[in-house]
Amino acid sequence: MVSEATAIGAVLLLMLVTIATRVGGVWIMSYVAITPRIEAFLKYMATSVLIAIVAPATLNASARIWVAVAAAVIVMVATRSALGAMLVGTALAALGRAFGI
């Protein structure tokens, strides 16, 4: 088992790394001229990261996850709301698990 002090130390270290990357990103971007191309990249970067995480996990998942992801894609296309799509996908995955699908 990991001691409580080690766990707290790990969490604090992860917190510092997270803060450093966020502050470092803002600092670095303060030296970059924001062109339309860079603005488009920044606008879609979060969605790209989310897709990069979800797609491989979906390929190896059960049918309920495929249904949840498909529903999330439909909601995203219909409403253009990433939050709505994530909520629908999560709710369907949870319901599928609750009903043993």
C-alpha positions in Angstrom: 0.0 0.0 0.0 1.1 3.6 -0.6 1.4 5.7 2.5 -0.8 8.7 3.0 2.2 11.1 2.8 3.3 9.6 -0.6 -0.2 9.9 -2.0 -0.5 13.5 -0.8 3.0 14.2 -2.3 2.0 12.7 -5.6 -1.2 14.8 -5.8 0.7 18.0 -4.9 3.4 17.2 -7.6 0.6 16.6 -10.2 -1.0 19.9 -9.1 2.3 21.8 -9.6 2.9 20.2 -13.0 -0.7 21.1 -14.1 -0.3 24.7 -12.9 3.2 25.0 -14.6 1.8 23.7 -18.0 -1.1 26.1 -17.9 1.0 29.1 -16.9 3.7 28.1 -19.3 1.2 27.8 -22.1 -0.1 31.3 -21.5 3.4 32.7 -21.2 4.5 31.1 -24.4 1.4 32.1 -26.3 2.0 35.7 -25.2 4.9 35.8 -27.6 2.9 34.3 -30.5 0.9 36.5 -32.9 -2.6 35.1 -33.1 -3.3 34.6 -36.8 -6.6 33.2 -38.1 -4.9 29.8 -38.6 -3.6 29.7 -35.0 -7.0 30.8 -33.7 -8.7 27.9 -35.6 -6.1 25.5 -34.2 -6.8 26.6 -30.7 -10.5 26.5 -31.2 -10.6 22.9 -32.3 -7.7 21.5 -30.2 -9.9 20.4 -27.2 -12.2 18.5 -29.4 -9.3 16.8 -31.2 -7.9 15.7 -27.8 -11.3 14.4 -26.7 -11.7 12.4 -30.0 -8.1 11.1 -29.6 -9.1 9.7 -26.2 -12.6 8.4 -27.0 -12.0 6.8 -30.4 -9.4 4.1 -29.4 -11.4 3.3 -26.2 -14.5 2.9 -28.3 -12.9 0.4 -30.7 -12.3 -2.1 -27.9 -15.5 -1.4 -26.0 -18.8 -3.2 -25.6 -22.0 -2.5 -27.6 -23.4 -0.1 -25.0 -20.4 2.2 -25.4 -20.8 2.1 -29.2 -24.4 3.2 -28.8 -23.5 5.9 -26.3 -20.8 7.3 -28.6 -23.1 7.2 -31.6 -25.7 9.0 -29.6 -23.2 11.6 -28.5 -22.1 12.1 -32.1 -25.7 12.6 -33.2 -26.3 15.1 -30.5 -23.1 17.0 -31.3 -24.0 17.2 -35.0 -27.5 18.3 -34.3 -26.9 20.8 -31.5 -23.2 21.7 -31.9 -22.9 21.4 -28.1 -20.0 19.3 -26.8 -21.4 19.4 -23.2 -24.8 18.1 -24.4 -23.1 15.4 -26.4 -21.0 14.3 -23.4 -24.0 14.3 -21.1 -26.1 12.2 -23.5 -23.2 9.8 -24.1 -22.5 9.4 -20.4 -26.1 9.0 -19.5 -26.7 6.3 -22.1 -23.5 4.4 -21.1 -24.6 4.6 -17.4 -28.2 3.4 -18.3 -26.8 0.6 -20.4 -24.6 -0.5 -17.5 -27.4 -0.2 -15.0 -29.7 -2.5 -17.1 -26.9 -5.0 -17.9 -26.5 -4.2 -21.5 
